[in-house]
Amino acid sequence: MNEPTGSESVGPIPELLPEDALPVGFAYPPELLRILRLGLVDLEPWLVLRGEPLLALHHGLRTRYPARHLVPFARRTDRDDVACWDLEPGAAPICVVGDYEVPGYEQGETHATFYGWFRSAVDDLVEWDDESLSAS
């Protein structure tokens, strides 16, 4: 039996934002599609969103931050942080915003690439496990 390579599909892509909800010219990057196909979505405390939770968060961010051009893809479960593509010209491609903050104060960390964010999320997972184990 052959093992899948990086370019092969491991399974169907779970439900993402429909094309008519995405900003014109935006397409989901292959890095996100790959981690979805691999099922790497529960990076406690981060959760890569799909389906109705993703749609609701997208709508909420557009309502709360109408001046921002954000496409969310993950939420941190222990606080209101949301990882998004920031489509503002000149902005870092990936940003973490503090949802429900006063507009203008929501901006958090930024990442130059999706995998930069993903590495940070894995670091958070390790830290989360370390804290859970030391509390036991």
Residue, then its C-alpha position, 0 to 999 in steps of 0.5 A: m500500500n502506498e502512503p500519501t504524499g504531500s500533494e495527494s488528497v487524504g480526504p475531502i475538505p471539510e466545509l469552509l466559507p462559501e465562495d460568495a462569502l469570501p472577498v473577491g480574489f481570495a482563495y484558501p491557501p493550499e497549506l490550510l487545505r492540506i492540514l484540513r485533509l490531514g485532520l489537523v484541526d484540534l490543536e488545543p487550545w486552538l481549533v481550526l473551524r469549519g461549517e456553521p461555527l466558521l460562518a458565524l464567526h466570519h459574520g460576527l467579525r464583519t459586524r464587529y470590525p467592518a473596517r477590517h478585511l479578515v477571513p477567519f480560520a481558527r479560534r483559541t478556545d480558552r480566550d477570544d483570539v481568532a486567527c485570520w487572513d488579513l487582506e488589508p494591503g501592507a498588512a502581515p498575511i496572518c493576524v490574531v485578533g482579540d474578538y470582542e475588543v473595542p475596534g482599533y484595539e483588537q490587533g494581536e500577533t501577526h505571522a508572515t505565513f500560514y505555517g508560521w501561525f501553525r508552528s505557533a499553534v503547535d507551540d501553544l499545544v505543547e505549552w497547554d499540555d505542559e500546564s495540564l500535566s503539571a496541574s495533575 
